[in-house]
């Protein structure tokens, strides 16, 4: 009875707020359903901290899978969202509602809460100063999601809004922005905030993981050091905008925790099923660490017990879950996997290959320097990265004495794989997995409150993670570094709002920097945001998505952009622009290709917006 009452109360408030157009209340209820409630009720008979930590992973997995399934049968609109929200609430009916008994507030939990609050404060400070710093992937997949929103279907073909006619990436990258847009929430800003939310949840998930390896006090120290110095998922948000990969660290820690629990005799397979499902929906590369951990546990068990019994039990349970994971992913596999093999033939040549050439030519010393002193996301050498590496070597004996030899096997395996995978721009991320061991090593040595206090005071001034370092010195960054960090200026946001309110809905914009389709950043002008924020088309001349596009048309568009940069007043150039239905020119503050002075002097362009170094021109 209680289950039904709670279920219908939630849905009644949801539908009532929708009918009465109480937008904020509707959005808040929808967000709680999408990110929390289903998971909290599904994971029963677990501790309160476990339920809090696992709930977002379970809930968002439900929402994404339902969206993919329902997309086969109905158009994507408000009713589509309501069906997802209603169906997501079903665990409240299926599972018994358990009100957690009062959790005894031990001192350990108070300290954990303080670490989480500190992590939240630091991250809010960073984001309040640099706002929508995540751009490349956040906007790239906001463009894909907005194309689907306008076409009212989940599809691999983004035309006519983008050049890509074949697209593949992990489901959360486009389904989450799509769901948020259906809630009438700005997908770019909201992805920033929800990525930050998952980043904070990763701190809690990391605590669960290390709490199985260390005593309670050391687990707190390890969590503190992770939050402050070794949160590589925050690095990916701040410097690269790789939000799907960043969110995946949260699922990775939950999966590591689940595997260690199963290895220790736990019977509840939900502890590995839901993190595995979450990772499949978010980013597959994190499974490399899962395989490395299983290999390390097997080595540890064989040396100590001359047996693989526990590790074999973990593998059998994982294989037993595989059919259920495949069923859950079936719609995604049907729609997108054929495109993956099609894209791989061409994408490597047109996309990451230009970066890989640099890494392939690194000397052995160069590779080792990058592994020890830097992260994949970082543009600065990290003092605590190198310190963490050498501290791990120093405490290796202590790790063995604590019967955690598998951590050393894991560290060595990740180190070796990092060296050999460095030429691959994607697998170069293995370098960062090593750094997840460092806070554990730190906690074995620096377990003094005074050292913790000194670390906290000095942390913003130590060139380390791009997050803190950038927070302290954004004004000193040159034009290139600013574009690398993808900072969107206030005048750019004003320009986007002006475009939304004052240009025809069928307007098409050509951008300074070119405008690589669905890249969303690194063109210095950030003009790709125009499409997802205003629904005005953008003239792209290439495509940075994992997708296919017409190479002949690409070349024509490149030639046109070059002509526009050299002589925008040329009549032939104007005619070509009109052939592509280009009606406006957007030039951001960090312009590199289009000179605004040439457009101001031309009789063929009318300046309709100008603030500081941001310009919007209308083609007459």
C-alpha positions in Angstrom: 0.0 0.0 0.0 2.8 2.4 1.0 4.5 1.7 -2.3 1.5 2.6 -4.4 0.8 5.8 -2.4 4.4 7.0 -2.9 4.4 6.0 -6.5 1.2 7.9 -7.3 2.1 10.9 -5.2 5.3 11.4 -7.2 3.5 11.0 -10.5 0.6 13.2 -9.4 3.0 16.1 -8.6 4.9 15.5 -11.9 1.8 15.6 -14.1 0.2 18.5 -12.1 3.3 20.7 -12.4 3.3 19.9 -16.1 -0.4 20.8 -16.6 -0.1 24.0 -14.5 3.1 24.9 -16.4 5.1 25.1 -13.2 8.3 24.6 -15.1 10.8 24.8 -12.2 8.9 22.2 -10.0 8.4 19.9 -13.0 12.1 20.1 -13.8 13.1 19.4 -10.2 10.8 16.4 -9.9 12.1 15.1 -13.3 15.7 15.5 -12.3 15.2 13.6 -9.0 13.5 10.8 -10.9 16.2 10.7 -13.6 19.2 10.9 -11.3 18.2 9.4 -7.9 14.9 7.8 -6.9 14.8 4.5 -9.0 18.3 3.6 -7.9 17.6 4.3 -4.3 14.7 1.9 -4.2 16.3 -0.8 -6.4 19.4 -1.2 -4.3 17.8 -2.6 -1.1 19.4 -4.4 1.8 22.6 -2.2 1.5 24.1 0.4 3.7 22.9 4.0 3.4 26.2 5.2 1.9 26.1 2.4 -0.7 22.6 3.3 -1.7 23.5 7.0 -2.0 26.6 6.2 -4.0 24.9 3.7 -6.4 21.6 5.5 -6.9 22.6 8.0 -9.7 24.3 5.2 -11.7 21.3 3.0 -11.5 18.8 5.7 -12.2 20.5 7.3 -15.1 21.0 3.8 -16.6 17.3 3.2 -16.4 16.5 6.5 -18.1 19.0 6.0 -21.0 17.9 2.4 -21.7 14.2 3.4 -21.6 14.9 6.3 -24.0 16.6 4.0 -26.5 13.8 1.4 -26.3 11.0 3.9 -26.6 12.7 5.6 -29.5 11.8 2.6 -31.7 8.0 3.1 -31.1 7.4 6.9 -30.8 8.6 10.3 -31.7 10.8 12.2 -29.3 8.7 14.9 -27.7 7.2 15.8 -24.3 5.1 12.6 -24.2 8.3 10.6 -24.8 9.9 12.2 -21.7 6.8 11.7 -19.6 6.8 8.0 -20.5 10.4 7.7 -19.5 9.7 9.4 -16.2 6.6 7.3 -15.4 8.3 4.0 -16.3 11.5 5.0 -14.3 9.3 5.2 -11.2 8.2 1.5 -11.5 11.0 0.3 -9.1 9.0 2.1 -6.4 6.2 -0.4 -7.0 8.3 -3.5 -7.7 10.7 -3.2 -4.8 9.7 -2.9 -1.2 10.2 0.6 0.1 12.8 0.6 2.8 13.3 3.6 4.9 16.9 3.4 6.0 17.3 3.0 9.7 19.0 6.0 11.5 22.6 5.9 10.5 24.8 6.3 13.5 26.8 9.4 12.8 30.2 8.1 13.7 33.2 10.5 13.6 34.4 8.8 10.4 31.2 9.7 8.6 31.4 13.3 9.8 34.9 13.5 8.4 33.8 12.0 5.1 31.0 14.5 4.9 33.5 17.3 5.5 35.7 16.0 2.7 32.7 15.9 0.4 31.7 19.4 1.4 35.3 20.6 0.8 35.3 19.0 -2.6 32.0 20.6 -3.5 33.2 24.1 -2.3 36.4 23.8 -4.4 34.5 22.7 -7.5 31.8 25.3 -7.1 34.5 28.0 -6.8 36.2 26.8 -9.9 33.0 26.6 -12.0 31.7 29.9 -10.7 34.8 31.6 -12.0 35.1 29.9 -15.4 31.5 28.9 -16.0 31.0 26.6 -19.0 34.5 25.5 -19.3 33.7 22.0 -20.7 33.1 22.6 -24.4 34.6 20.2 -26.9 32.5 17.1 -26.1 29.7 18.9 -24.2 28.9 21.0 -27.3 29.8 18.3 -29.8 27.1 16.0 -28.4 24.7 18.8 -27.6 24.8 19.4 -31.4 24.0 15.7 -32.1 21.3 15.7 -29.4 19.7 18.9 -30.7 19.7 17.4 -34.2 17.8 14.4 -32.8 15.5 16.8 -30.9 14.6 18.6 -34.1 14.2 15.4 -36.1 12.2 13.8 -33.2 14.1 10.5 -33.4 17.3 8.9 -32.2 19.3 8.5 -35.4 22.8 8.2 -36.7 22.1 10.7 -39.4 22.4 14.4 -38.3 21.6 15.9 -41.7 20.4 18.5 -42.6 21.6 20.1 -39.4 25.1 18.7 -39.6 27.3 17.1 -42.3 27.5 13.7 -40.5 25.4 11.0 -42.1 26.8 8.2 -40.0 27.5 8.6 -36.3 28.7 6.5 -33.3 29.4 7.2 -29.7 28.5 6.1 -26.2 24.8 6.5 -25.4 25.0 9.0 -22.4 26.8 11.5 -24.7 23.7 12.3 -26.7 20.8 10.7 -24.7 21.4 12.7 -21.5 21.6 16.1 -23.4 18.5 15.1 -25.3 16.5 14.2 -22.1 17.6 17.5 -20.5 16.5 19.5 -23.6 13.1 17.8 -23.4 12.9 19.2 -19.9 13.5 22.6 -21.5 16.9 22.9 -19.8 19.9 24.4 -21.6 21.8 21.2 -22.6 25.3 22.7 -22.5 25.0 24.4 -19.1 23.2 21.4 -17.6 25.8 18.9 -18.9 28.4 21.1 -17.1 26.4 20.9 -13.8 25.5 17.2 -14.0 29.1 16.3 -15.0 30.2 18.2 -11.9 27.5 16.3 -9.9 28.9 12.9 -11.1 32.4 14.2 -10.3 31.4 14.8 -6.7 29.7 11.4 -6.6 33.0 9.8 -7.8 34.7 11.1 -4.6 32.1 9.1 -2.6 32.5 6.1 -4.9 36.3 6.3 -4.5 35.9 6.3 -0.7 33.8 3.0 -0.9 36.6 1.5 -3.0 39.6 2.5 -0.8 37.6 1.7 2.4 37.9 -2.0 1.4 41.7 -1.6 1.1 42.7 0.5 4.0 41.6 1.1 7.6 38.9 3.8 8.1 41.4 6.6 8.9 43.6 5.9 6.0 40.6 5.6 3.7 39.6 9.1 4.6 43.1 10.4 4.0 43.2 8.7 0.6 39.8 10.2 -0.3 41.1 13.7 0.7 44.2 13.4 -1.4 42.2 12.0 -4.4 39.7 14.9 -4.2 42.5 17.5 -4.0 45.3 16.3 -6.1 44.4 13.2 -8.1 40.9 13.7 -9.4 41.7 13.0 -13.0 38.0 13.0 -13.9 37.9 16.7 -13.0 41.0 17.2 -15.2 39.0 15.8 -18.2 36.1 18.2 -17.5 38.3 21.3 -17.0 40.8 20.9 -19.8 39.3 18.6 -22.5 35.6 18.7 -22.0 35.5 14.9 -22.3 32.4 14.7 -20.1 31.4 11.1 -20.9 34.8 9.7 -20.1 35.0 11.9 -17.0 31.6 10.7 -15.7 32.9 7.1 -16.3 35.3 7.4 -13.4 32.4 7.4 -11.1 31.1 4.1 -12.6 34.7 2.7 -12.6 35.1 3.2 -8.8 31.7 1.6 -8.2 32.8 -1.4 -10.4 36.1 -1.7 -8.6 34.2 -1.7 -5.3 31.8 -4.3 -6.5 34.5 -6.6 -7.8 36.4 -6.5 -4.5 33.2 -7.2 -2.6 32.4 -10.2 -4.8 36.0 -11.3 -4.5 35.7 -11.2 -0.8 32.6 -13.4 -0.7 29.7 -11.0 -1.3 26.7 -12.6 -3.1 24.8 -9.5 -4.3 25.5 -9.4 -8.0 23.8 -6.0 -8.3 27.0 -4.5 -7.0 28.7 -5.4 -10.3 25.7 -5.5 -12.7 24.7 -1.8 -12.4 28.2 -0.3 -12.5 28.9 -2.5 -15.5 25.7 -1.3 -17.2 26.5 2.3 -16.4 30.0 2.0 -17.9 28.6 0.4 -21.0 26.3 3.4 -21.4 28.9 6.0 -20.5 32.4 4.9 -21.8 33.8 1.5 -22.6 37.5 2.3 -22.2 37.3 2.1 -18.4 36.8 -1.6 -18.7 40.5 -1.8 -19.3 41.1 -1.1 -15.6 38.5 -3.7 -14.7 40.4 -6.3 -16.7 43.7 -5.1 -15.2 42.2 -5.5 -11.6 40.9 -9.0 -12.3 44.3 -10.0 -13.7 46.1 -8.5 -10.6 43.7 -10.2 -8.2 44.4 -13.5 -10.0 48.2 -13.0 -9.7 47.9 -12.1 -6.0 45.7 -15.1 -5.2 47.9 -17.5 -7.1 51.1 -16.3 -5.3 49.4 -16.4 -1.8 47.0 -19.4 -2.1 48.2 -21.2 -5.2 44.6 -20.9 -6.5 42.3 -18.8 -8.6 39.1 -19.8 -6.8 37.9 -16.3 -5.8 38.9 -14.6 -9.0 37.2 -17.4 -11.0 34.1 -16.7 -9.0 34.2 -13.0 -10.0 34.7 -13.9 -13.7 31.8 -16.5 -13.6 29.5 -13.9 -12.1 30.5 -11.3 -14.7 29.9 -13.7 -17.6 26.6 -14.7 -16.1 25.5 -11.1 -16.2 26.6 -10.7 -19.9 23.2 -11.8 -21.5 21.3 -9.3 -19.3 23.7 -6.5 -20.2 23.3 -7.3 -23.9 19.5 -7.3 -23.7 19.6 -3.9 -22.0 21.9 -2.5 -24.7 20.0 -4.1 -27.6 18.4 -0.9 -29.1 21.8 0.8 -29.0 23.5 -2.2 -30.5 21.0 -2.4 -33.3 21.1 1.3 -34.2 24.8 2.2 -33.7 27.1 -0.7 -33.7 27.0 -1.2 -37.6 28.0 2.4 -37.9 31.0 1.8 -35.6 32.6 -0.6 -38.0 31.8 1.7 -41.0 33.3 4.7 -39.3 36.5 3.0 -38.2 37.6 2.6 -41.8 37.9 6.4 -42.3 37.7 8.1 -38.9 41.2 7.3 -37.8 42.6 8.9 -40.9 40.6 12.1 -40.6 40.5 12.6 -36.8 42.9 11.5 -34.1 45.7 10.4 -36.5 47.1 14.0 -36.6 47.7 13.8 -32.9 49.1 10.3 -32.8 52.0 11.1 -35.1 53.4 13.4 -32.3 53.2 10.7 -29.7 54.6 8.0 -32.0 57.8 10.1 -32.5 58.4 10.6 -28.8 61.7 9.2 -27.4 61.7 6.8 -24.5 62.6 9.6 -22.2 59.8 11.7 -23.6 57.3 8.9 -23.0 58.5 8.3 -19.4 58.4 12.0 -18.7 54.8 12.2 -19.9 53.8 9.2 -17.8 55.4 10.3 -14.6 55.0 14.1 -14.6 51.9 14.8 -16.6 48.4 13.6 -17.3 46.6 13.1 -20.6 44.4 16.2 -19.9 47.1 18.4 -18.4 49.1 21.1 -20.1 51.3 21.6 -17.0 53.6 19.2 -15.3 52.1 18.0 -12.1 54.3 18.2 -9.0 52.0 15.8 -7.1 51.9 13.5 -10.1 55.7 12.9 -9.9 55.6 12.8 -6.1 52.8 10.2 -6.1 54.8 8.0 -8.5 57.9 8.0 -6.3 55.9 7.6 -3.1 54.2 4.6 -4.6 57.6 3.0 -5.2 58.7 3.8 -1.6 55.6 2.3 0.0 55.5 -0.8 -2.1 56.8 -2.9 0.9 54.1 -1.5 3.1 51.4 -2.4 0.5 52.7 -6.0 0.4 52.7 -6.1 4.2 49.1 -5.1 4.2 48.3 -8.1 2.0 47.4 -5.8 -0.9 50.0 -7.0 -3.4 47.4 -6.9 -6.2 47.6 -3.1 -6.0 51.3 -3.3 -7.0 50.5 -5.7 -9.8 47.8 -3.3 -10.9 50.2 -0.4 -10.8 53.0 -2.2 -12.7 50.5 -3.5 -15.3 49.1 0.1 -15.9 52.6 1.5 -16.0 53.8 -1.0 -18.7 50.6 -0.6 -20.7 50.8 3.2 -20.5 54.3 3.1 -22.1 53.3 0.9 -25.0 49.9 2.5 -25.6 51.2 6.1 -25.6 51.2 6.4 -29.4 47.4 5.9 -29.3 45.7 9.2 -28.4 42.8 7.3 -26.9 44.7 4.6 -25.0 47.2 7.2 -23.8 44.6 7.8 -21.1 46.0 4.7 -19.4 48.6 7.1 -18.0 46.0 8.6 -15.8 44.8 5.3 -14.4 48.2 4.9 -12.6 47.4 8.1 -10.7 44.4 6.4 -9.0 47.0 4.4 -6.9 48.8 7.6 -5.7 46.3 8.8 -3.1 46.3 5.3 -1.6 50.1 5.5 -1.4 49.9 9.0 0.1 47.5 7.8 2.8 50.1 5.3 4.0 52.7 8.0 4.5 51.1 11.4 5.0 48.5 10.4 7.6 48.9 13.5 9.7 46.3 16.3 10.1 49.0 19.0 9.9 50.2 17.7 6.6 46.5 17.6 5.4 46.1 21.3 6.4 49.3 22.4 4.7 48.3 20.5 1.6 45.0 22.3 1.5 46.6 25.7 1.9 49.2 25.1 -0.8 47.1 23.2 -3.3 45.9 26.2 -5.4 49.5 27.4 -5.9 51.0 24.1 -7.0 51.1 23.7 -10.8 49.2 20.4 -11.0 45.8 19.7 -12.2 44.4 22.1 -14.8 41.4 22.7 -12.6 43.1 24.4 -9.7 46.0 25.9 -11.8 43.6 27.5 -14.2 41.4 28.8 -11.4 44.4 30.8 -10.1 45.8 32.1 -13.4 43.1 32.5 -16.1 43.9 36.1 -16.8 47.5 35.1 -17.7 46.6 32.6 -20.3 47.3 33.6 -23.9 44.8 33.2 -26.7 45.7 29.6 -27.5 45.5 28.4 -23.9 42.2 30.2 -23.5 40.8 28.3 -26.5 42.3 25.1 -25.1 40.4 25.5 -21.9 37.3 26.5 -23.9 36.4 29.6 -21.9 33.2 31.2 -23.2 33.2 34.9 -22.6 30.2 36.9 -21.4 30.0 38.8 -24.7 29.8 35.5 -26.6 26.8 34.4 -24.4 25.2 37.7 -25.1 25.8 37.2 -28.8 24.1 33.8 -28.7 21.1 35.3 -26.9 20.9 38.1 -29.4 21.0 35.6 -32.3 18.2 33.6 -30.7 15.9 36.6 -30.3 16.8 38.7 -33.4 17.6 36.4 -36.3 15.2 34.4 -38.5 14.8 30.7 -37.5 16.1 29.7 -41.0 19.3 31.7 -40.7 22.6 30.0 -41.3 25.9 31.1 -39.8 29.5 30.8 -41.0 32.0 30.9 -38.1 35.4 32.3 -37.5 37.8 29.3 -37.1 35.7 27.3 -39.6 33.3 25.4 -37.5 34.0 21.8 -37.5 30.7 20.0 -37.5 29.8 18.7 -34.0 33.1 19.6 -32.4 31.7 22.4 -30.3 35.0 23.9 -29.3 38.6 24.6 -30.3 37.6 27.0 -33.1 38.4 29.9 -30.8 35.0 31.5 -31.5 32.9 28.8 -29.8 30.3 29.5 -32.6 29.2 25.9 -32.8 27.1 26.7 -29.7 24.8 28.7 -31.9 23.0 25.6 -33.2 22.2 23.8 -29.9 21.4 27.1 -28.1 19.4 28.9 -30.9 18.4 26.2 -33.5 20.0 28.3 -36.2 22.0 26.3 -38.6 25.8 26.5 -38.8 27.9 26.2 -42.0 30.3 23.4 -41.1 33.2 22.6 -43.5 34.3 19.4 -41.8 33.3 17.0 -39.1 35.1 16.1 -35.9 32.5 13.7 -34.8 33.1 9.9 -34.9 31.0 9.9 -38.1 31.2 10.0 -41.9 30.8 13.0 -44.2 31.1 13.9 -47.9 34.8 14.6 -48.6 34.1 16.4 -51.9 31.7 18.7 -50.2 34.2 19.2 -47.4 36.8 20.4 -49.9 34.4 22.9 -51.5 33.6 24.3 -48.1 37.2 24.6 -47.1 37.9 26.6 -50.3 35.0 28.9 -49.6 36.1 29.6 -46.1 39.6 30.4 -47.3 38.2 32.8 -49.9 36.1 34.5 -47.2 39.1 34.9 -44.9 41.2 36.5 -47.7 38.6 38.7 -49.4 35.1 38.7 -47.9 34.0 41.5 -50.3 34.6 39.4 -53.4 31.3 39.0 -55.4 32.1 35.4 -56.3 32.5 34.6 -52.6 29.2 36.2 -51.8 27.5 34.2 -54.4 28.9 30.9 -53.1 27.8 31.9 -49.6 24.3 32.4 -50.9 24.4 29.1 -52.7 24.8 27.4 -49.3 22.1 29.7 -47.9 24.6 31.3 -45.5 23.0 34.5 -44.1 25.2 35.6 -41.3 28.8 35.7 -40.1 29.9 35.1 -36.5 33.3 36.2 -35.2 34.2 35.5 -31.6 36.7 37.4 -29.4 39.6 35.0 -30.1 39.2 35.2 -33.9 42.0 33.7 -36.0 40.7 33.3 -39.5 38.2 36.1 -40.2 39.2 39.7 -39.8 36.2 41.7 -38.5 37.7 45.0 -39.9 37.3 43.7 -43.5 33.7 42.9 -42.9 33.0 46.3 -41.3 34.5 48.0 -44.3 32.5 45.9 -46.8 29.2 47.1 -48.3 28.0 43.5 -48.5 27.8 43.0 -44.7 25.7 44.7 -42.0 27.0 44.7 -38.4 24.0 43.8 -36.2 25.8 42.9 -33.0 29.1 44.1 -31.5 30.5 43.9 -28.0 34.2 44.0 -27.2 35.7 41.6 -29.8 32.5 39.6 -30.7 30.7 40.4 -33.9 27.7 39.2 -35.8 27.3 40.3 -39.4 24.3 39.9 -41.7 25.0 39.3 -45.4 23.0 41.8 -47.4 
